[in-house]
Amino acid sequence: MKLLTMRHIFCTFTLVLFLTSLSFAADWQVFHGPNGDNKSPDTGLLKKWPDGGPKLLWTADFIGHGFSSVSISGDKIYTSGNIGELSMVFCINKNGKKIWEKDNGPAHTAARTHPGTRSTPTIDGDFVYDASPLGEVACFNKNTGEKIWNRNLLKDYDAPMPRWILGHSVVIDGDNAICMVGGAKTLAAALDKRTGKTVWESPPPSNPGAATAYTTPYLFDFEGTRIVAVMSEKSVEGLDAKTGKRLFAVPWSNMRNVHCTMPIYHNAHLFLSTGYDAGVSKLFKLAKNSDGTITPTELWSESRLNNHHGGVILVGDYVYGTAHNGSWGSINFMTGEIGYLVRSVGAGSVHYADGLLYGLSENDKTVILLKPEPKEYVEISRFELPNEARDKSWAHPVVLDGKLYLRHSQYLYCYDVKAQ
């Protein structure tokens, strides 16, 4: 009897050790996650995929066409897509079944400007927020889909529509829902998340009248100040997140004045990257002035790794992502030294989880698993999404609760990437 008891205790202890070695988070409430760094907190994931890829758990094919990623809260998943002439927000359960769908105004359907939704819905408490490609910002009850409030910021501020239509997601900071605007009146605005009423308006872009860029507002703390970094088509600007006051502005342009890549803040330094001809990556050192404003000083500039969109991720001392020409690469955060640039599956989006990079090619639906080695491209596994859609794959991957979510056109896939 004593032997059986000891064996039982040993087995129980072993199981507890195994379970505590796994870490699966419940929520991914905003585009690029709670820290804006696009890093999943998951551990205990597969370090290599089987031939043909990890197990496909389900496919949702009712979400309409779009480039939106997913946000997750508890047992609910949110995304958006075009259904006919409407921009729709979807709530999906963890088995891939639709709970509700509600419209957020007219859809973007114009040819040659990539019809479809862009924004990823944002979750906060019992509510979900969405920004449509045409400027409609709305708040929904996350459980029922009831629309609580909505307003069109482009119309409210008579703001110009960017060439490739609005692409940012709403960001919640305390009681404020921060949104991009652009134009002659304000670059960004904070709305009361409960009512949609304006709390603050930033100054107009430092290039007066410039349209907003496509990046989601990026929050960080610097020497006691909460800052939100926002972009126009010609500048990167740091605003006081409480008041909207402009603290710094950096000229930021390329051949097309198209900026899609969110910054990275780390230890008083701000990393920026943009694509096209004249695209570049740069690092700025931030210094606070006596009046509370901030002076950014450029430390280095490197044009060979110029991220178009798909995002970049800081892992250790290096930033990883793709260049505009499609190369996958790494660059030292502090020095600008290129670690590697390698042709692989063409340009794509990237996500980080449990020590590895998850990549999705924008052109051929190929999914790759990479080890973030600073000096060499190390591909571990790859597979292809099982559909014939010809559209670009621009939605960023998300890993949460041991599941990999991948969006391509009207399809959302959920794969099991837990280690067995």
Secondary structure as UniProt FT lines:
FT   HELIX           2..20
FT   STRAND          27..28
FT   TURN            31..32
FT   TURN            34..35
FT   STRAND          39..40
FT   TURN            51..52
FT   STRAND          55..60
FT   STRAND          65..66
FT   STRAND          71..73
FT   TURN            74..75
FT   STRAND          76..83
FT   TURN            84..85
FT   STRAND          86..93
FT   TURN            94..95
FT   STRAND          98..106
FT   TURN            111..112
FT   STRAND          122..124
FT   TURN            125..126
FT   STRAND          127..131
FT   TURN            133..134
FT   STRAND          136..141
FT   TURN            142..144
FT   STRAND          147..152
FT   HELIX           153..156
FT   TURN            157..158
FT   TURN            163..164
FT   STRAND          171..173
FT   TURN            174..175
FT   STRAND          176..180
FT   STRAND          188..192
FT   TURN            193..195
FT   STRAND          198..201
FT   TURN            208..209
FT   STRAND          211..212
FT   STRAND          218..222
FT   TURN            223..224
FT   STRAND          225..232
FT   STRAND          235..240
FT   TURN            241..243
FT   STRAND          246..251
FT   STRAND          264..266
FT   TURN            267..268
FT   STRAND          269..274
FT   TURN            277..278
FT   STRAND          280..288
FT   TURN            290..291
FT   STRAND          294..302
FT   STRAND          313..315
FT   TURN            316..317
FT   STRAND          318..322
FT   TURN            324..325
FT   STRAND          327..332
FT   TURN            333..335
FT   STRAND          338..343
FT   STRAND          348..353
FT   TURN            354..355
FT   STRAND          356..361
FT   TURN            362..364
FT   STRAND          366..371
FT   STRAND          378..384
FT   STRAND          398..400
FT   TURN            401..402
FT   STRAND          403..408
FT   TURN            409..410
FT   STRAND          411..416
//
